[in-house]
């Protein structure tokens, strides 16, 4: 019978942990505030709550005497939160950089079946037909706001001395009109028919020799950098040049990789797509640039998030064991005190709550410390990775409030798991044995 009770108790604890962690994952901050308010009311207006508050004050008051052991919990959880938030900030920064490159009122047209620009080829005849679509906006002179563009990969030396790959985009005058948010911050635009480059700030930070006035070799030709642009998205990792010159240098003929078209209205996209589908000359697929770039970032963002969660989980296991050891030692050192409280009428529940609150307080401090360190060190940190498996993309880590909230939730979850078993040990500690040892 005793064995059965132990099994049922163990199953109940496991079920409690599973329910808590499952609910904690999806818990919004508003729910946490509500729980905290209800808990404060319980501690203020019930006998068990007031007892728990009294025991908690005693335990927190002795933290200075256990500073070394308490620091193990705080530092361990801070490390988990810091690493987790940093890895998730990398994923968030990459996703934000790529997905912010698009909008709902701009469409991208690729060859049918192509998943990326580097795999697409659009003929000159198809480009002309796309530009004539009635859903494409016109400028003041009646010209279609459509930019046929060529994308190739070029080798450039990185600032660390290694060879890297950068996207070279061949464009015409309409590329600037299609992207009105793009701003030239240094130098000037390239001139038509000349081997001149305008580079993004991200590419300039990452590669050598991309300052205005410098010359670099792309392919078999020498090009001159004449300007630097800023766009706040994935385009900043590219170099732009005249499309005809790029095509002749890299033997791409008159075809292009894609067509970017600004629409008359965001709601006109479906009609634009239907217009292209109804033209038998065209074997193309259209998408809004917002959806296209979001899909481009989805796979790598998912991988980075999985890596962050896996690494964080492994470190969290270590932090849980650290918290368990510390709190079990704390309960053992306070055995006489806890036994005395129970002997004079304190129930088991206030003791459990007091030990849990002490552990959660240490976890909260660790979570805040880890989040602060991640924000100070990594927020705005510039990194680069491969985009589309070919060219480098420069992006900044983004430590957002949502990520800090996730890190804090992980910290409190570690504190809950690490404090539960020592708390139950304190509540079930044999009173007579503890008092006899006094």
N, C-alpha and C positions, 0 to 999 in steps of 0.2 A: 504493500500500500504506500509505503514511504517513497519507493522508487517511482511509482506512478505519479505521486504528487510532484516529485522533482521534475519528471518529464513534462507534466502539464505546466508547471511553472516556467520551465525553460521554453516550451512552445509559446506560452503567453508572452514572454519577454521578446522572443524572436518576432512574433506577430506585431507587438507594440512597436518595435524598431522599424519593421517593414512599413507599417502604416504611417509612422511618423515621417520617415524619409521620403515615401511616395508623396505624402501631402506637402512636405516641405519643399520639394522640387518645384511645385506649381504654385506655391503660396505667394501672392502679391504683397507688397509692403503694407497696403491698407489692412489686410487681414492680420498681419503681425501687430500693427498698432491696436487693432481691436482685441486681440488675445492679450496683449500687454495691459490694456485697460481693465479687462475682466480679471486678470490675475492680480492686479493692484487692488481692485475692489475686494477680492477674496482675502488678500492679506490684511486689509484694513478692517473688515467687518465680520470676520469669522474667527472663532477661537483657534482653530488649526492654523489659519493664516497668520494670526498674531504670534503664535508659537513659532511658526516657520520664520517670520521676520526676526524674532529674537535670536534664534539659533544662527540665522544668516549674519546678523550684526556681529555676533561673537566670532564666527568663522572669518569674516572679512577683516575684522579687527586684528586677527593674528596673521594676516598675510605677510606683514613685514618680517615676522619671525621665520617665515618659510619662503623668503624671497628667492632663494636659489632654485628650490623645487618648483615654485610657481612660474619662474622665468622659463623653465623647460617647456611648460605648456604654452605660454605666450609666444615664445620664439618659434617653437615647432609649428604652431598654427599659422603664425605670420609667414613663415616660409612657404607653407602650402598655398595660402591665399595669394602671396606675391607671385609665385610661379604660375598659378592658375590664371590669375588676372592678366599677367603679361602675355601668356600664350593665347588667351582669348582676345586680348587687345590686338595681337598680330592678325588674327582672323578677321576681326571687326574692321581693322584699318584697311586690309586688302579688299574686303567686301565693299566698304564705303567708297574707296578710290575707284574701283571698277564700275560699280553700279551707278555712281554719280556722274558717269560719263554720258548717260543717256537722258532722254526726256520723252514725254508722251506725244509731243507735237513734231517729232522728227522720226523719220523712218529710215531703216537701212535695208537695202536690197542686195541679196547675194544669189549666186547660181543655185538652182534647185539641188537640195541634198547637201549643201555645204554648211558645216557647223561653225566655221570661222572664216575671217577674211583671207587668211593665208591659203585657204583651200579653195577659194572661189575665183572664177573667171567670168566676167561679164563682157560680152562683145559690144562693139561700137554701135551696132544697130539696136541692140537691146537698150543701151544707155539713152539713145535718142528717143526711143519709145517711152521709156520711164519718165524722161524729162517732160514729155508732152501730156502726161496724165493730168486731168483737170483738177485733181486734189492737191497737186504740188503748188505751193505758194509762189508768187511772182514778186520781183522787186519793183521799184518805181519806174524802171525802164521796160518792164514787162518780161524780163528774163526769168526763167525758172530757177528757184532757189534749190538747185540740185548739184551735188558735187560728186563727180566720178573720180574715184581714188584708187591708187595702186599701193599695195603694201608688200614690202620685201624685208628680209632680215639682213642686217649688215654687221660686220665684225668691227668692234671698237675696243680699245684698251681701257679696262676699268682702272679706277684710282688705286686699287691694290696691286696693279701691275699685271693682272691676269687678263686674258682675252675674254671679252664678253660679247653679247649679241643685243643689238638695239633695233627697234622697229623704225624703218625708213618709209615714210608715207609720202607718196607722190600726189600732189594736189594742184588745183587751179585756183583762180581768184574766188570762186564761189565757196570754197571751203571755209573762208573767213566769215562769209555772210551766213552760212548754215550754222556756224557756231559763234553766235554773238557774244558769248561769255568769255571767249578766249581773248587774252590781252597781251599785247607785245610790251614787254617790260625793259628790254634792252635792244639797241640797234634798230634794224629795219627789216622789212619783209624781203624775201628773195626776189630777184628779177627773173622774169620769164626767159627761158632759153639759156640760162647761165647755171653753172654748177655751184649753187649757193644753198646754204642750209639755214633754216631757223629751227632751233632746238628747244625742247621743253626744259623747265627748271629741274625736273626730276632727272632727266638724262644728263643735264649739265653737272648735277651733284655726283652722279654715279660714274661718269666716264671722263677720261683725260682729253684735253684739247678741244673742248666744246665752248670756249669763250669767244665772243665776237672778235673777229680779226684773225683767228687761228685757222690753220689749214689741216685737214685730215684726209686720209686715203680711204675711199670706199670703193670696193671692187678694184678696177684698174685705173681709176681716175682720182685726181686731187680735188677736193671740195673746200669751199671757204665758208666758215660760219659767219653769218651777218646779223643774226638776231636771236633773242631768247624770248619765249612766250610762257605765259602762266595761265592755267585753266582750272586747277584744283581737282583734276580727275586723272584718268589713265592716260590721256593725251600728253600729259607733261613728261612722260617717259619716252616720247617719240622724237624723231627728227623729221622735219618737213622740207620738201624740195619741189621744184617744178615737175609735174607728172610726166611731161614729155621727155625731159632729161633723164629722169629715173628709168623710164621705159627703155630708152635707147641704151643706157649704161648697162642695164641688167637684162637686155634682150627680151622684153615683154610685149613688144608690138603695140597695137592700138587698143588692146583689151584692157580692162581694169578689174580690180578685185571686188569693188563694191560701189554702190551709189547711195550717198546720204542725201535725203530730201526733206526739206522743211514743208510741213503740210499746212493747208489753209486753216485747219482747226484740229485739235486733238481727236475730236469725234469723227474726223474724215478718214481715219486710218482704215477702217473696215471697207469703206468705199474704194480707197486707194488699192487695197489688197485685191478687191474684187475686179477692179479695172485691169490690173496686171494679170490676174488669172484668166480673164476673158480674152486676152490677146494671144492668139495661137503662135505668134512669133517668139513669145517669151517663155523660157523655162527657168523661172526665178522664184525666189521666196522672199517675202517682205515681213518685217517685224518692226515694232517700235524700238528705238535705240534703248529705251529704258528696260524693256524686256530682254533685249539681246544682251546687253552688258550684264544684267542681273544673272542671266543663265551662264554667261562666261565666268562669273565669279563663284557660282554655286558649288562646283565640285571641290575646288581648292579650299574654299571657306569651310566646307564640311570636314575635309581632312584635317585642317588646322584645329578645328574645334574638337574633333575626336582625339587628336593628339593631346590637346590641353586637358581634356577630361580624364584621359587614361593616365597621364603623368600626375595630374592632381590627385586622382584616386589612389595611386601607389603611394604618394607622399602622405595622403590623408590617413592611410592605414598606419603608417609609422607614427603620425601625430596622435592617433587614437591610442596606440599602445603607450606612448609617452604620457598622455593624460591619465590613462588607467593606472600606470605605475605611480604617478604623482598623487592621485587622489586616494588610491588604496593606502599609500604611505601616510597621507594626511588623516584618513579615517583611523588607522592604527595608532597614530600619535595622539589622537583625540578620543581614544576609546573610553577612557575614564570619564571625560567630560560628557560624552554622549550618553554613557550609561547612567550617569548621575541625573541628567535631564530626563531621561525616560523613567528613572526611579521616582522622581518627584511629580510625575504626571504628564510629561510630554509624550505625545503619541508618535508612532512610527512615521506617519505621513509628513509632519513638519520636518523631521530629520532628513528624510529623502529629499524634500524640496530644498532644504538649506544647502545640502551638499551639491545638488544639481545647480542651484543658483550660483554657488561659488565657482563651479566649473564653467558654467556658461559665462560668468563675468570674465574669467580668464580668457575664454575663447573669444569673447567680444573684443577684448583688448588686443588679442592676437590678430583678429580679423581687421580691425581698424588700422593696426600697425602695418600689416601686409598690404592692405589696399593703398595706404598712404605711400609706402615705398614704391609700389608698382606705378602709382600715378607720378611720383617725382622722377623716377628713373626712366620709365618707358613711354609716358604720354608724349606724343610728338616725335618719338625716336624714328629715324628714317631707316628703312630696310628695303630690300629688293628681292624679287623672286622671278621665276619664269612665268610669263603670261602666254597661254596657249601652247606651252611646252617649247617655245622657240626663243622669243625675245624677252629681255628683262623688263620688269615693271617695278618702278619705285613707288613706295607708299609709306605712310606714317602710321605707327601704332596709335590706336584710339582707346584710351582708358575712359570709357563712358560711365555715367552713373549706373546704368543697368548692369555693367560688368562688376562695378564695385558692390552693388547689391547682391549679385551672384556670389562673389567672394565672401561677403559677410554671412550669407546663408550657409555656405560650406563651413565656415568657421563655427557657427552656432550648431550645425549638425554634428561636427566633430566633438564639440563640447558636450552635446547631449549624449552621444554614444559613449564618450570617455568618462562621463560622470554618472551614468545610470547604474552600472554595476557596483561601483564603490558606494553609491547612495543606498542601494538595497542592502549592501553589506552593513552599512552603518545602522540601518533601521532594524535589521535582524540580529544585530550583535547581542549575544547573551548577556543580560544585565548582571546576573550573579557572578559570572566569570570575570567580567570587567571590574566590578566592584571589589571582588576578592583579591584582584591584582593590585589594588591601591595600597 
